Amino acid sequence: MNDNDVPLWRLRLLRAFYLLITVGLTLSFGPVMLQHTDLWAQRKGETASLVSGLAILCLWGLRYPLQMLPLLIFELIWKSVWLIAIAYPLWRGGAMTPAVEETAFACAMGVVLTPLVLPWRYIAHHYFRKPGQRWR
Protein backbone atom coordinates (compact mmCIF):
# COMPACT_ATOMS: atom_id res chain seq x y z
CA MET A 1 0.00 0.00 0.00
CA ASN A 2 1.37 3.42 -0.93
CA ASP A 3 0.27 7.03 -0.48
CA ASN A 4 -1.80 6.95 -3.70
CA ASP A 5 -3.98 4.18 -2.26
CA VAL A 6 -5.39 6.57 0.35
CA PRO A 7 -8.43 8.32 -1.16
CA LEU A 8 -8.32 12.07 -1.66
CA TRP A 9 -11.35 12.56 0.62
CA ARG A 10 -9.40 10.86 3.45
CA LEU A 11 -6.41 13.14 2.89
CA ARG A 12 -8.72 16.17 3.01
CA LEU A 13 -10.31 14.85 6.19
CA LEU A 14 -6.87 14.39 7.76
CA ARG A 15 -5.88 17.93 6.75
CA ALA A 16 -9.07 19.29 8.28
CA PHE A 17 -8.33 17.39 11.48
CA TYR A 18 -4.77 18.73 11.66
CA LEU A 19 -6.19 22.22 11.16
CA LEU A 20 -8.81 21.65 13.87
CA ILE A 21 -6.11 20.58 16.32
CA THR A 22 -3.88 23.53 15.43
CA VAL A 23 -6.65 26.11 15.74
CA GLY A 24 -8.07 24.56 18.91
CA LEU A 25 -4.73 24.38 20.69
CA THR A 26 -3.71 27.84 19.50
CA LEU A 27 -6.93 29.37 20.81
CA SER A 28 -6.64 27.46 24.09
CA PHE A 29 -2.97 27.92 24.85
CA GLY A 30 -1.74 30.75 22.63
CA PRO A 31 -2.94 33.63 24.80
CA VAL A 32 -1.55 32.17 28.03
CA MET A 33 1.78 31.38 26.39
CA LEU A 34 2.16 35.08 25.57
CA GLN A 35 0.84 36.48 28.86
CA HIS A 36 1.29 34.39 31.96
CA THR A 37 2.35 34.60 35.56
CA ASP A 38 5.43 32.96 37.02
CA LEU A 39 3.23 30.67 39.12
CA TRP A 40 1.33 29.52 36.01
CA ALA A 41 4.63 28.92 34.20
CA GLN A 42 5.85 26.74 37.06
CA ARG A 43 2.67 24.67 37.23
CA LYS A 44 1.43 24.51 33.65
CA GLY A 45 4.30 25.72 31.49
CA GLU A 46 5.48 22.27 30.41
CA THR A 47 2.02 21.15 29.36
CA ALA A 48 1.34 24.35 27.45
CA SER A 49 4.71 24.14 25.71
CA LEU A 50 4.12 20.52 24.75
CA VAL A 51 0.69 21.16 23.23
CA SER A 52 1.95 24.33 21.53
CA GLY A 53 4.68 22.24 19.91
CA LEU A 54 2.03 19.72 18.88
CA ALA A 55 -0.04 22.51 17.29
CA ILE A 56 2.99 23.70 15.33
CA LEU A 57 3.79 20.17 14.13
CA CYS A 58 0.17 19.70 13.05
CA LEU A 59 0.73 22.52 10.56
CA TRP A 60 3.07 20.13 8.74
CA GLY A 61 0.16 17.72 8.64
CA LEU A 62 -1.57 20.11 6.27
CA ARG A 63 1.16 19.47 3.71
CA TYR A 64 2.09 15.90 4.64
CA PRO A 65 -1.03 14.32 6.16
CA LEU A 66 0.22 10.73 5.97
CA GLN A 67 3.76 11.38 7.15
CA MET A 68 2.47 13.18 10.23
CA LEU A 69 0.10 10.38 11.26
CA PRO A 70 2.20 9.57 14.36
CA LEU A 71 1.00 12.89 15.79
CA LEU A 72 -2.62 11.80 15.54
CA ILE A 73 -1.78 8.39 16.97
CA PHE A 74 -0.01 10.15 19.85
CA GLU A 75 -3.09 12.32 20.38
CA LEU A 76 -5.31 9.25 20.54
CA ILE A 77 -3.01 7.45 22.96
CA TRP A 78 -2.35 10.28 25.42
CA LYS A 79 -6.01 11.24 25.58
CA SER A 80 -7.02 7.62 26.19
CA VAL A 81 -4.40 7.26 28.92
CA TRP A 82 -5.50 10.51 30.56
CA LEU A 83 -9.15 9.46 30.54
CA ILE A 84 -8.37 6.03 32.00
CA ALA A 85 -5.63 6.94 34.49
CA ILE A 86 -6.69 10.43 35.59
CA ALA A 87 -10.29 11.29 34.77
CA TYR A 88 -11.91 7.93 35.53
CA PRO A 89 -10.46 7.58 39.05
CA LEU A 90 -11.43 11.19 39.83
CA TRP A 91 -14.95 10.58 38.51
CA ARG A 92 -15.25 7.30 40.44
CA GLY A 93 -14.10 9.03 43.63
CA GLY A 94 -16.48 11.98 43.15
CA ALA A 95 -13.56 14.40 42.87
CA MET A 96 -14.23 15.86 39.41
CA THR A 97 -13.90 19.62 39.25
CA PRO A 98 -15.37 21.76 36.47
CA ALA A 99 -11.89 22.14 34.95
CA VAL A 100 -11.33 18.38 34.96
CA GLU A 101 -14.79 17.81 33.45
CA GLU A 102 -13.98 20.25 30.65
CA THR A 103 -10.68 18.50 29.92
CA ALA A 104 -12.37 15.09 30.10
CA PHE A 105 -14.97 16.18 27.56
CA ALA A 106 -12.28 17.52 25.19
CA CYS A 107 -10.25 14.33 25.53
CA ALA A 108 -13.32 12.14 25.04
CA MET A 109 -14.14 14.02 21.83
CA GLY A 110 -10.59 13.35 20.63
CA VAL A 111 -10.86 9.66 21.50
CA VAL A 112 -14.13 9.41 19.58
CA LEU A 113 -13.20 11.51 16.52
CA THR A 114 -9.58 10.54 15.93
CA PRO A 115 -10.28 6.86 15.12
CA LEU A 116 -12.89 7.99 12.59
CA VAL A 117 -10.32 10.13 10.76
CA LEU A 118 -7.34 7.77 10.79
CA PRO A 119 -6.69 5.62 7.69
CA TRP A 120 -6.43 2.32 9.55
CA ARG A 121 -5.45 0.13 6.57
CA TYR A 122 -2.59 2.50 5.76
CA ILE A 123 -1.49 2.52 9.41
CA ALA A 124 -1.68 -1.28 9.64
CA HIS A 125 0.44 -1.64 6.51
CA HIS A 126 3.07 1.00 7.31
CA TYR A 127 3.39 0.51 11.06
CA PHE A 128 2.62 -3.17 11.67
CA ARG A 129 2.97 -5.29 8.51
CA LYS A 130 5.85 -3.52 6.81
CA PRO A 131 9.27 -4.76 7.95
CA GLY A 132 11.06 -2.52 10.40
CA GLN A 133 14.24 -0.73 9.53
CA ARG A 134 17.50 -2.53 10.19
CA TRP A 135 19.16 -2.29 13.60
CA ARG A 136 22.72 -2.50 12.29
N, C-alpha and C positions, 0 to 999 in steps of 0.2 A: 504494500500500500504506500502510495506517495502523496505529496501535497495536492496533486491534481484530482485525487480520488475524493477529496473532501468537497462537498457541494458549495457553490458560491453563497447560497443562503446561510449555510453554517458559518462560513467565514465572516459574513456580515453580522450575524448574530454574535459571534465571538468579539468582533470589533465593537459592537454596541455595548457588550458586557464590560470590556476593558474601559470604555469611555464612562460607563455608569460607575465603575469602581473609582476611576480617577476623579470624576466630578464629585462623587459622594465623599470621598476621603478629603479632597481639597476643601470642600465646604465645611466639613466637620473639624478638620485639624489645621487648615491653613491659617485662619485668623489667630488661633492660640499659639501657633508656631512663631508668628510675627510679634505678638504682644502677649507676654506671659510674665508671671511673677517667678521669683527664685524658688519659692516653695513648690509651685506647680512644676517647674523644670526638674526639681529633685524627685518628685513623686510620679510624674507622668511623662517626663521628657523622653525617656527611652521608647515608650510605646508610641508616642506621637511621631518620633523620628522614624521608627520602623514603618509605620503605616504611610508616612509621607514618602519614604523611599519606595514603598510598594506602589503608591499612586504614580510616581514618576516612571517606574518600570512598566506600569500598565500602559503608558503612552507608547512604548515600543510595541505593545500588543496591537495597536492600531495598524502598524505597518507589517508586523510579523505575527499574526494571530496564532499560528501553529507553533512557532518556535518559542513563544512565551507561555505556552500551556502550563509549564510547571508553576507559574504564578497562580493560576486558577486552581490547580491541584493543591497548592499550599494554602490558599484561601479556604478551600473546602475542608482541609484537614485541621487547620488551627481553629476554625469556627466550631467544628464538630467536637474537638477536644475541649474547648472552652465550655461549650454547652454541657458536655458530660461531666467534666471534672470540676467546674466552677459553678455554673448556673444551677444544675440539677441538685447538687447537695444544698445549696442555699435555698432553693425552692422547697425541697423536702423538709428542711429545718425551719421553714417559715421566716427566713432572714433576707428575703428579697427586698431590695430598696428600689425606688423608682428608677434610679440610674442603672441598676443591674437589670431591671426589667426591660429598659430601653435597649441596652446592649444585647440582651438575650433575644429580643425580637429581631434586631438587625442581624445577629448571627444566624438565627433560625431562617430568616429570609435567604441568606447566603447559602445555607445548607440545602434549602429547597430548590433555589434557582440555579445554582452552579451545576448540579448534575444534569439539568435539562439543557444547558448550553454546551457542555463538553462533548466533543466528538469521541465517544467511547471506543469505537472500532479503531480509530487512528491511534488513540492512547494505548489500547491493548497491543496493537502491532508494534509501535515504536518504543514502548516502555516495558513490555513484558515478553513478547514473542521474539523480537529482534535480538540477535546476539549482542551481548555487552562488548564494550571496547576492551582491548587487550590490557592486561595488567603489567606486562613487561615489554 
